Amino acid sequence: MEHLIKLNQKNLAEVAKNISCPTYDRSKVKAGIVHVGIGGFHRAHEAFYTDQLLHDSGNKDWGICGVALLDFDTKIYNTLKEQDGLYTLVIKELDGTLTRRVIGSIVECLYAPENPMQVIEKMASPDIKIITLTITEGGYNYNEATEAFDFDNPQIQYDLEHTYAPKTIFGYLTQALKHRQQNDLAVTIQSCDNIKGNGDLAKRMLMSYVEKAEPELMPWIEANVSFPNSMVDRITPATSPVDISNLNASTGIDDAWPVVCEPFHQWVIEDEFKAGRPAWETVGARFVEDVDPFEKMKLTLLNAGHTVLGVLGALRGCSTIDEAVHNKDIRAFLKLYMDLEVTPTLSDLDGVDLDKYKETLLHRFGNIYMKDQIDRICSESSAKFPIFVLPTVNAQLTHDKHVDFAALVVAAWAIYSLGKDENQQDLIIKDVMHDALAKQALLAKDNPAVFLELESIFGKLKTSETFVNAFTKAYKAISENGIEHSVISWNKSALKHG
């Protein structure tokens, strides 16, 4: 293409000649939602549902004001600002075809580090009825060992001293709620992160902070703020330069940061909203009284499945998730892990066909067009293991049941944390606990169980003789025989013993 059309509001009519675009009048859409964390997942999920609703409904009160919270978010903020909140969603179908549409539901963008008060005032605005969050598992400032809010975090200490120029979500929410209290404006805070009981955790961590920062605010929050739990599901890999160039070349549109995702999407939400909500159920979301069974299923099967494929695949030298799941031995290992260790913990699921769900996951993981990078899946594993994998371990240990597969995955992570794959190629490790992980991984070469002494991740797991033995056996097997031989050995042993 010689001439590319820049994606923005001014050019939308021209862009619409080449690709599906919003047909609603964006100038009449008012932001009723503030969303913190405007990365790929939000734009493939909540913003996608909301865009559909704006197409289908005459109610224009539910646009989104996207907030970039961190210094790191400068690029996405600048991109969306220049594009008037518009971006292209590229759905990679299982047959390789691409479904592309421009999403228009983000009608405002704010950059918190540049103007903290502007963000606080927006969150406190009477127009805003819901504040939604995708701040990642690590963003909730939760210590796995103490099960408490981490007040030792330097950024939390900073927020307590700098009330109107905070750095964390807790500082922003506290001040916004203080303003809302003064005007008696109820609100809903809705987590969209991959955490079991995400709304409950958001409330507990926020209230811990408020108790120290603004204790007089606590009764008002209890009475006027709701925190519905939700289960969110759509595989959304990082956008690659190839994705951008392919979109630009095939459509003639200059979109600096499109989002790619799979066709599958699911959103299950507890219907607890204090100040009204969009009718997301009309565009595919499901409102329920109790989201817990859905969350548990998704976190321990899909998210944990990703972690299994990521860690084992990384050591084997794979670069993408589909490459790992198409390794027949790793695929068989994952299936046995889900069947033998996860499924027994999900016995409280009524009306869900688990076998069908697990089979669907293998197809989703195997989408060869997604190219979901293993580096992305393994990033911040210190926050993911306690949420995705360890609940299964602890549940199985409580009933003296099988933990050998999970133990091998944790052992593989310990070896992964040394920073090299089996071909002695450097691994790209992105983790806030990188230094601590590397230190324990080195010590574990002489005594594997030392890795389990990271209490903020593993809690009291080091006191379980059953798990320590299983972990040590797995660590030695991988160290001596390699990941593939170990995986095959574990598979054969499980099948042999039924």
N, C-alpha and C positions, 0 to 999 in steps of 0.2 A: 504494500500500500504506500503510495507516494505521500498522501496527505491523510493524517489521522485527525479525527474529530475529538477534541478534548471533552471528556465526560464532565459536565456540570449542568446546572439548571438552565442556563442560557441556551445551551446546545441540545437540550433534551428532545425537542421536536425533531431535530436532525438525526440524533442518535436513534430515535424510535423507528426510523426507516430501516434500520439494520438489525435491531434487537428489541425484544420485549421490554417495555418501560412502564413506569407508573402512569396510569390513566387518570388518577385522581389529581386534583389541584393541590399541589404541595404547599402553595402559599396560604391555603386555608386550614392547613393541619397545625394544630396546637400541641406542643409537647405536654403530655400528661404523665410521662414516665422519664425519670432520670436513670440512665444506665451507666454504671461505673465499670470500665474495662471493655473498650470497643475493639477488641481483637477479632480474630477470625471466627471463633466459636459463636460469640454473640451475634455476629453478622450473618452466620449461617443458620442461626436458630431463632432467638427471640425477635430479632429485627426482621427475619424472614416471615415468621408468623404474623407479626404486626403489619408488615407490608401487605400480606394477603388480606388481612382484615380491613385495611384502608381501601383496598380495591373493592371488597365485597360489601362494605358497610357505609352508610351515610354519616356515621359518627366520626368526626375528624378531631376528637379530643384526645386521641391516644398516640400522638407522635412521640418520638424518642429524642431526648437531649442526651447525647453521648458525652461522657466525661473521660478524658485521658488523665489518669491519676498520678502516674509516675514520670520522672524525668525520662526514663527509657521509652515512654510512649510518644515522644515528640514527633517521630516520623509518621505514625498513623494519624495523629491529630492534624499535622500539616497537610497530609494527603486528603483526608476527608474534608478539611476546611476548604481546600482549593477546589474540591469536587462537589461542594455544597451538600455534603453528607451522602452523596450518591456513590454507588459502587456496583460492580457486576458480580452476581452469584453464578458460579459455574458448577453445575451438578454433573458429576462424572458417572454416567450410567454403567451398569454391569457389562453392556455390550460394546462399550467404548464411545457411544455417542455422547454429545455434550448438550445439556439443556442450559441455556443462558438467559438471564433476565437481570435488569437493573432494579435494584432495591432502593426505595425512596423514603423509608420510614424514619430514618435519622434526619431530623429537620433542624437540629442545632448541635454544635460541637463546642466543648469547653476544654481548656487545658489547665488543670488544677495548679501545677507549679507556678504558672505565670500569674494567676489571679485567684488565690484561694477563696477570698471573700465572695467572688462572683459565683463560685461553685456552691458555697454554703447558702448563699441567698437563693440560688436556683432550687436547691434541694428543699428550701423552706417556703418556696412560692406556693400560693393557694392553688395554682393550676396543677401542681404536681401531686398526684395521688399515690404513686408507686415509685419506689427506688429499688432498682434491680442491680444485681452484682454478678460479675464474672471476674473474680480477683485471684483465681487459682487456689488450689488446696492449701498452699502455704500462706495465703493472704489472711488467714483467720487467726494467726498468731497464737496457735494452740500447741501446748507442750504435751506430747504423747505420754511421757512418763508421769507427769504430775496431773494431767488432765485439766490443766488450768491455763488461764491467760498468761502470756509471757511478758511480765512487766520489765524484764531485764533487756528487752529489745531497745536499742538506742533510739530508734525512731519513735517508739511509744513514749519514752522519757522526754524526747524532744516535744512531742505533741502536748504532753501534760504541762510543759513550760510555755509553749507558743500556741495559745488557745485559738487565735484567729488566723494562723498561718500553718496549719497542720500538714503532715506528710502522709499519714495513714488514713484508711477508710474510717477508722474509729474516731479520730479527731474530727473529720468532716461530718460524720453522722451525728455526733454528740452536739456539735454547735448548731447544726441544722434543726435537730429535734428541739433544742432549747428555744430557737426562734419559733418553731411550730407550736410549742407549748404556750408561748406568749400570745399567739393568735388562735389557740384552740383548734389546731388543724391536724386531725388524725391522718395517719399514713400507713402504708404497707411497705415493709422492707423484705424483698424477695431474693434469696440466693439462687443463682443458676449454676452453681459449681458442683463438681463431682464429689460430693461428700454425703454420706448417709446422715439423714437428719440435718440437711444443710441449713434449713431455717432455724431449727432448734440451736444449732451450733452458733449461727450468726447472732441470735439473741443472747445466748449465754456469754459469748465473748464480748459483745457490745456492752452488756449490762455490767460485766466485770470492769470494763474501762470506765463506764459512766459512774460506777460506785466510787471510783477514786477521783474522777475528774469533775463530775457534777452530780453528787449524790442526791440532791433534792429533786433531780429530774426523774428518778427511778419510778416513783408511783405513777407519774403521768404516762411514761412509756408503757408500763404494764397495762394501763387502761386504754391507751389510744394508738398503740402501734402493734401491728400483727406481723408475724414472721412465718409465712407458710412454707412448709417443706415442698420440694419439687424434685422430680427426676428428669434429667435432660439427656438427650441421646441423639447425636449425629456426629459421625466421624468427619473431622475437619482438619486435614493436613495443612502444614504451612504452605503458603503460596510461593511457588518457585519462579525464578526469572523466566523459565520456559513457559509456565502457565500464562504469565503476563504477555510475553511476546506472541504466543499462539493466539491469545484472545485479540490482541491488537491487530495481528495480521489477518485473522479470519473475519473480523467485524469492521475494521477501519476505525475502531474507537480507541482512544488513548485513555485507558484506565490504569492508573499507577499502582493500585493495590486491590485487584479483585479477590474474591474468596472462592476457594474450591471445596467441594464437599461431596459426600455420597448421597444417593437418592433417599435412603432411609432417614426418617426423623421421627422423634417421639418426645412428647412433653406431658408429664403427669404432674398435676399441681393440687395441693390441698386448697379447698375453696374457703380461705380465711383472709378476706380483704376488708380493711377498715374504711376505705374511702371510695369504694367502687373499683371496677376493673374492666378491661376490655373483654369482649365476648370471644376470647381465643378458642373456645370450644367449637365455634362455627367454622374454624379453619384447621381443625385437626388436633388441638390440645384436648386433654382429658382432665376434668376436675373430679377429685375424689375426696372422701373423708380421711383416708389414711394412705399416704404414699409409700410407707415403709416397705411393704413387700416388693414393690416395683423398684425402689432404690436399691434394696439389698441384692436383688437379682442382677440388676445392671452393673453395679459397682464390683461385685464379686465374680461376675462372668465376663462382661465386656471389658471393663477397665482393667481388671486383673488379667484377663486374657491378653490384652495389649501389652501389659507389663511382662508377662511370661514370654511372649514372642519377641518383645524388645530386648530383654536382657539375654536370652538364649541366642537370638539372632545376632545381636551385637558381637558376642564372643565368637560366633561362627564366621563372622565377617560379612553378614548380610547388611545391606544399607536401607532396605525398605521392609515394611511389615508384610506385604504380599510375598516378597521373596522368602521371608522366614516361614510363613504358613504353608507355602508350597514345598518346603522341605518335608518330606513324608514322615520323617522321624520326629521332628519338632511338632508337626501337626498332630501326630498320634499322641505325643506327650501332652499337648494342650488338651486334647479330647479326654484323655484319662484323668488329668488334673481336674477338669470340670466335672466329670462323672463321679470320680471316687472321693474327691475332697470338698468340692464346692456344693454339689447337688445335695448331699446329706444335710447341709446347713440351711437349705431352702425349703424345708418340709412344710413351712407355714404358708406357702403360696397356693391359694385356691384359684382355680379357673385359668391357670397359666400352663400351657404346654411347654414344659422346660426342654424336652428333647427337640422340639421344633425350634425353640429360641436358640439353643446351642448350635444347631445345624445352620440356622440363619447367620449366626455370628461368624462361623467358618467361611461362609460365602462372602460376607462383608469384609472380613480381614483379607480375603483372597482377591479382592477387586484389583486387577493388575493395572488399572488406569489411575488409581488413586496415588500410588507412589508415596505413601505416608512414611516419612523419614523416621528411621529408628532413633536417630538423635533426638527428635522431638518427643517421641514416646518415652524415652529414658530420661528426659530432662526432669529435674526436681524429683527424682525417685525417692528421696528421703521423706517427702511429703506424701508420696503416692503409696508406698508399701504399707504404712500404718492404716490406710483407708481401704485399699483394694485387696491386699493379700493377707495381712495379719489377722483381721477378724475371722477369716476362714480357719487359719491355724489355731487360734484360741478356742473357737467353737469345737473344732475336731479334738483338740487336746482335752477339753472338758469332758468329752465322752469317750476318751481313750481310743480315738479313731485315727485313721490313716493321715499322716502329714509328710510322707516321704517326698512327694512331688513338690509341695511348697518349700520344703527344706532345700531341695536341689535348686529351686529358683533363687532363694535367698543366698545360697552358697555361690551361685553364678554371679549374683550381684556383688558379693564380696570380692570375687576375682575380677569382675568388670571394673570395680572401683580402683584397681591397680593401674588402670588407664591404657591397657593394651588388649587387643583381641588375640585370638590364637595364631594369627599370622604375624604377630608382633607389630601390627599397625596401630598407630595412636587412635584412641577413642576420644570423641568430643564429649566431655562430661560437663553438663550445665546443672549445677546444684548448689543451692545456698550453703549446704553442708559439705561442700567438696573437700575442704582441707581436713575436716574431722573424719570423713569417710576414707580418704587416702591414708591418713595416719593409722586408723584401725585396720585397714586392708593390709598394710605392710606388716603390722604386728600379727595379723592372722596367718601369715605365711608360716610362722613357727607354731602358733596355737590358734587354730581356726575359730574356736569359741569366743575369742577376744572381740571379734566383729560384733557379736551380739550384745556387747557391753554399752553400745550406744543407746542409752535409756530413752532419750527423747524420741527415738524411732521405735525401739523394740520393747519398751516398757520393762516388764519383769520376765520376758521370755527366756532370758539367760538362766533362770532358776528352774526351767523345765528340763529335767534330765532326758525325757523322751525326745524333745525337739533338739536339744544340744547334741545328742548322739546322732540323730538323723542328719542334722546340719553338718556335723564333723565328717560323717561318712560321705556325704555328698561332696563336700569341699575337697576331700582327699581324692575322690574318684575323678572329679573334673581336673584337678591339678596333675594327676598321674596319667590319665587316659584321654583327656580332652572332652569337650562338651558333647560332641556327637556320639562318641562311644558310651558316655555316661547316660545320655538320653535313651539310647537303644537299650542299655542294660536295665534302666528303670522301667521302660515300657515292657520288656520281656518279663521282668520280675512280677509286675502287677498283673499281667495277663496269665502268668503261670499260677499265681495264687488266687486268681479269680476276682 
